[in-house]
Amino acid sequence: MNKVKSSSDITFTDEELLSGKLFHQLSDKEKTLLTSVIKPSRYMSDDLLPAFYSYIIAYKVPNETELLLKMPEELLKYIDADYSALALDFKEELGDATDLTIVQPGCGRADLLVRLAKLGFSGLYGIECNTLQFQGAQKKITEAGVTDKVTMVRAFAQDYDYAKIGKKIDVVIIHNFWGVIEPPSTYKMIEGLNKCLADDARIYIGPLRLGGKDKKKQSLLARYWKGYRWQRRVMKVKQKFGIQILFNIPVLSLAQYGFKRDTLFFKNADHHYIRQARH
């Protein structure tokens, strides 16, 4: 029986964590607090949610990347997603320039890259540190028959030397990865990428949760109060469970690297995205 030692020095078995034992021990109020801040993939079935949250409680990880390094395949396989709609949006955005060099840090099982390859793009690179996710990506790429178009690199996105790609990077896609690692690591990643970007490179960051039309109708005070309550919940989760896997990293700060921003709406995926470009 495999023993799992959490950051609190209490030993659990994989069976105990997968049974959701730690989550079931929480009060209803604690469950509501935890699940309101930290949400798994919508592809994960309800019966696995207690196991997902039990791993979070056990390890008290500092960021989502390290959390995923702890989780077994039984949970990780449900974090994979179908990005066919988002790939269509990027195809419309990038046009016929299918020879672009495109990099996705924290690409998971590379579904978006595989979809882009099937749409004709060929210079695709995925950066993923998690062994199980990396192996899942390699399998998906092979099964899709796009091994000549998608290259996987097993590395932490903030530590990888992007010069090893061997050519200037035209497009960076940061999907569900902004704010997942701590601010110093995020800026280290951007600085590493920035050294290898083409002059007219673009960085796409998303999805944004703007709240659609309803948000436009809210007063400034209402929006401030909503943001304040959210930050309070995040802080309570950190205090109660010793966990912080969401970080507030202003996208505006990329201006220091010479980028200007605008917001796009990708209609197929129903996502808002930030586009950062030097021109």
Secondary structure, DSSP 8 states (H G I E B T S, - for coil): --EEE-TTS-EEEHHHHHTTHHHHTS-HHHHHHHHHH----TTS-GGGHHHHHHHHHHH--SSHHHHHHHS-HHHHTTT----HHHHHHHHHHHTT-TT-EEEEET-TT-HHHHHHHHTT--EEEEEE--HHHHHHHHHHHHHHT-TTTEEEEES-TTT--GGGG-S-EEEEEEES-TTTS-HHHHHHHHHHHHTTEEEEEEEEEEEE---HHHHHHS-HHHHHHHHHHHHHHHHHHHHHHS--------GGGGGGGT-EEEEEEETTTTEEEEEEE--
